[in-house]
Amino acid sequence: MVYINDETIENIIKEDIPYIDLTSLVLGINNQKGEIKFVSRGNAVISGSEEVVRIFNKLGIKNKTFRPSGTLVKSGDVIVHAQGNSDALHMGWKVSMNILEYCSGIATRTKKLVDKAKNINPKIEIVTTRKVFPGTKEFSIKAIIAGGASPHRLGLSETILIFKQHLNFIGGVSGLIENLEVIKARSCEKKVIVEVEDFETALILSKAGVDGLQFDKINPLELKKIVEAVRSINPSITLIGTGGINESNIEDYARTGINAISTTSVYFGTPVDIGVTITKL
């Protein structure tokens, strides 16, 4: 479960409905009873349905049934079914559809990557970067978990990942190695992982005793050779592949022997197509 607080739910509603639904008011349909159904128009992994139910509750709409996040659905399957006053149904319609379509799109793309990679290497893990659009992290993380992946880094406070930009301030790779013992002592409950872009640096850092390496934009054939060499030095080192990995090449990276694939690609793509009907009872 990903915790999404009431303030977030309230803000989502308020953003779309600052005061009233003017159309429903002008039409005079405020107090009629109706029902709403969200129906998948294709195969998908659902995410965000719990938040839709919470939005409905805030608007006085009674939920009848819903499919939890992580559920696989087919075309024609009802995702959420609820009943309430017609004006409330129209207030909850678009904001709820947006959550379901965008979050389920992320979840569906994630599952495709996970399935492809694990068909090649069942032990490999798919993790996602923190390159989400600001303000959408909670929903994005929930969606990738629904699709079978895990977050790579939830934020800078969580893990130690040293980039070349950091090395510029400590004397490069040699400066890192000189200070590695102190760095590991200061973070004894964490792994010290360094991003690398070439064979030589990977070998040097493996021999120096870093806990893990993240390989950025190294093609799968070259990466496989590096992984074999690094593993011969330290069989237990954590190895992560990242940079331009997506549905078209993830199987090649899964064959390299790395522990995990870090990707941003699941956050970008077509939303799941979900149909909505609102009818009078």
N, C-alpha and C positions, 0 to 999 in steps of 0.2 A: 504494500500500500504506500502511495505517495501522499503525504499530508498537504492538503490545500485548504487554507484557512477561510473562514467565512468572509473576511474582508475582501479577499480576492474574488469570491463569488459575487458579493455585493457590487464590487467595482465593475465587473463584467456586465452585470445587468444595467447599472447606472450609466455606463458608457453608451449603451444603445438606447436606453430609455431615460433621458434626463428628467422628464416630467410625465408625459402621457403618451399613449398611442393615439395620435390625432385622427388617424383614419378610422379606427374603430369608434372613436367618440363621435365623429361627424356622421358616420353611418348609423349610429344609434344601436350598435350590437353588443353593448357592454355586458349585459346580464343574461345572455343566452348560453345554454349549456352545450358543450361540444367535446370532441375528442381529437387528439393529435397522434399520428403514427409516423415514425421515422423508419423507412424501409431501404435496405441496401439494394443498389442496382448492379452489384457485382460481388465477386468473392473478395473478402476483406478480413482484416483483424481489427476488432473494435477497440477503441480507446476513448475515454471521456464520457462514457454513459453515466457514471456515478455523479459527475458534475452536472450533467443535464438534469438528473433527478433532483439534485440540490437546488438548481435554478427554479425548477418547477415548484418545489416546496416553498421557496421564497415568494412565489407568485400565487400561491394558493391552488396550484394544480395538483391533482391527486394522481400519483403514478399507479398504473395497473400492472405493468411488467417491463423489464428491461434486461438486456444481455450484458453481463459484466465485461469490463475491459479485459482483453486477452482472448475473448471468444472469437472463434472462426465462424464467419457467416457466409452464406451464399446469396445469390441474386434472389430477391423476393422475401428474404427473412426480415421480420420486424425486429428492430433494434430497441426502440422505446415506444411504449403505448401509454398515454395518459389522458385524463379527463379533467375539465374545469370550465370556468367562464370563458366565453369566446374572446373577450378582450385580453385576458391573461394568456390564453393560448397564442394569440398573435404577438404578444410581447415576448414570449419565450421562444418563438419559432426560429427566427434567424440566428440569434446568438447561440442557441443550442445546436442548430445545424452546422454552424461554423466550427464549433468545438468538435463535434463528431467527425465532420469531413476532414479537417486538417489533422486532428490527432490520429484518426484511424488511417490516414494516408501515411503518417510516419510509422505507425505500428505495422502496417502492411508491408511497407518497403523494408523495414527492419527484419521481419520474419523471412522475407525472400533472401536477404543476405545471410541470415543465420542458417537457414536450411541449406543454402548452397555451400557455405563454408564447412558446416558440420558433416555434410555428405562426403566431403573429402577428408576431413580430420575431425572426428567427434570430440576431441579434447580441446579444440581451439575455442576461444571466446571472442565475441564481437562486442566491442566497447565503443561508445560514441563520445565525440569531443564536446567541448563547451561552446562551440560556435553556433549557438542558438540565437534567434532574434531576441534582443533584450525584452524582458517582460513575459517571455513565454517558457521559461526554463522548467517550471513545475509541470506544465502540460506536456512538454517535449520529453522530459525524463520519464514521466508516467507512460507515454506512448512507446518509447523504445523498450521499456521493461515489459510492456504488454506484448511486444513483438519478439521477446526472447533475448534481448541484449542487456548490457549493463552500462552505466555511465563510466567513462574513463576518468574524468576529473569533474567533480561537482563545483569546484572552485579552487582558487589559489591557496586557500587555507588547508586543503585536504591532503595533498600529496606533494612530494618533492620531484620536480621534473626540471632538469637543468638544460637550458637551450644555449645555443652559441651566443645569444644576446647577453646571457648571464656571464658566460666565459670571458666576454670582453672586459669585464670589470674585475676579474680575479687572475688575470695572466694566462688566459687560454687553457688548453688541455693540461699543459704542464703545471700551471698554477692550481688547477683542480686536483691533480694527483698529489701535489705537495700538501694540500690541505684536506685530502680525503679522509684521513683518520679522524681529524677534528670534526669534520662535517658529519661523518657517520656517528660519532659519539654524541653530537648535539641532537641527532635525530634517530636515536637508537631503536625507537619503536616504529620507524618508517623505513621504506626502501629508498635508496638514492638511485634515481634513474636519470640517465643522460641521453639526450637526443643526438644521433650521429648521422652523417651523410656519406660515409665512405668506409672501406674495408680497413684501412690502416688505423683510423681512430677507434674503430670498434675493437680491434685486437689490443691496442694499447690500454684502453679502459677496462677491457675484460681482465687483462693481466694485473691491472692496478687494484681490482677488487670492487668495482661498482656493483650494485645489486641488480641493475637492469639497464637495458639499452632500448631506445626507441629509434627505429630506422625510418628516416624521412625520405620519401620519394626515391627509393631504390628499387629498380625493376626486379621482378620475381626471380629471374635466373641468377642474377648477381646476389640477391638477398639469400637465396638458398646456400650458395657457397660461403657467404659470411656466417650464416647461422651454424653451418657445420664446423667451421673453424673456431668460432666462439665457444660452441658447446664442447669442443675438445679441450678448451682451456678451463671452462667452468660449466659443467653439465646442469647446474641448478640455477643459472642466471635467468632472469626474466627478460624475454625478448618480445618487442611489440613492433608491428609494422603500421605505418601511417603515411598519409599523403597521396591523394588521388585514388584511393581504393574504393571501388563501387561495384555494382552488380555485374559489370562487364568483365572485371578482372579479379574478383575476390577469390575465385576457385584457384587461380594461379598462386595467390598469396597464401592460401590455406595449405598449399603443398610445400611451403618453404621450411616448415618446422618451427615457426614462431609460436609463442603462447597466445597472443592476442592480436586482433586487427582493430585498429582505431580508425573510425570513419566519421565524416560529416555528412556524407551523401544522403542519408536517410531523412535529413531535415528539409531537403529540397525536392520538390516533385509535385505531381498532380494530386489534389485531395481525392479521397474516396467519394464516389458519386452516391449520394443518399437522397432519396425522394421523400417528400413530406406531404401528408394529407391532413387537412383540418376540416372536419365535418360536423354538422349540427346533430345533436342527439334528440 
